[in-house]
Amino acid sequence: MADAARMPVVIELGSAPEHRISTRLSPLAELCACLHALDGPRHHPASRRWVGAVLQGADERLLERAGGWAPLWGAFRARYLLPLTPGPERELEEELAAVAGLDEETFTTMTEQALVGKNGHGPGSGHDLGSGHGPGSGSRRGGRAPERFLARLRQLSERRFALGLRLLADPSGFRDSLLAFLSAVAEEVFEAEWTRLRPTLEADARVRSHEHSRYGAAVLAGFPTARMEQDPPRVVFDKLYNARASLADSPCLLVPSLHINPHLAIKHYPGYPVVVQYPVRHGAGAEPTALDVVMRGLRALDEPLRIRMCRALLRQSMTTTELATQFEMTPPQMSRHLRKLREAGMVHTHREGARVHYQLDEAAVRNLGVDLLSALHR
């Protein structure tokens, strides 16, 4: 998409914003990032191992239920599926209890916004930030006939329409069923994954907290597509929609995630914290990327042919022979170029029988600039 089509998501900093920002883990946010990856695994290479294990081992009825609920953690995730309160980390059961404790009107409105893909809270409002990885339009039901709300959902998808019918018929039952499903899927396929990846998230949270103590509110400008601007002080994210929130009105929580990769989610609802759920950059206990590693990536891309290969591998996985044929080279010649990209971490492979397929690692390419800046800071 052309740059001209991109629009800003703005977080206004106000006075003393560094005291309004904190970092913490959220098992509920990570659970829903996992479920989002399960619904669209092609766009989440970091989640392939977990998604593959779930598809092979999970109960088919559970997977069917996951598909039915999927619009709630899609491109415009329901606000209650991210932390509802500032302060220390909560266990998953506590986060689910907070969702259960929402008043029915707030729960229903948050659900409607997720189903329709709504950025704003009420007509003309720019203070509710939608998810950071997808466009959306429309309006929630408030003040409108349920028929118009359902007609809009039917235009979007049958899954959304089915959820809309359930929500309007029985909001309390809808919530109870959703929470029961989340508890079931957590017990069956998420608890072990959370135990595995938690050290990774804790390590990244410590790094992010250190950056916060060193750079203050500028830590927000360290995320992909973000930049700091002045007059008034604010952080601007280049996204596919307009939205705005202020730290003078709400605190900001930074939530590290492995399974949200390669997205960045920014979400707010009046009266609740602004949440930025961001992809972790490094593995558990790993050191930040060294400058020589970053330079290896830059050198690998300093070749027009390899840039063209990356474009091809972004669209689909291909074998060495397929790439060689497309670029009119011999397989040994193509192998040398692929080795450069593989050594730089720009591609990953998977095997289908005797054939090895290459795919561009979107996160590695996206993080190259972030890693370079981090290495220069040290």
Secondary structure, 3 states (H helix, E strand, C coil): CCHHHCEEEEEECCCCHHHHEEECCCHHHHHHHHHHHHHCHHHCHHHHHHHHHHHHHCCHHHHHHHHHHHHHHCCCCCHHHCCCCCCCCCCHHHHHHHHHCCCHHHHHHHHHHHHHCCCCCCCCCCCCCCCCCCCCCCCCCCCCCHHHHHHHHHHHCHHHHHHHHHHHHCHHHHHHHHHHHHHHHHHHHHHHHHHHHHHHHHHHHHHHHHHHHHHHHHHHHHCCCEEEECCCCEEEEEECCCEEEECCCCCEEEEEECCCCCCCEEECCCCCCEEEEEECCCCCCCCCCCHHHHHHHHHHHCCHHHHHHHHHHHHCCEEHHHHHHHCCCCHHHHHHHHHHHHHCCCEEEEEECCEEEEEECHHHHHHHHHHHHHHHHC
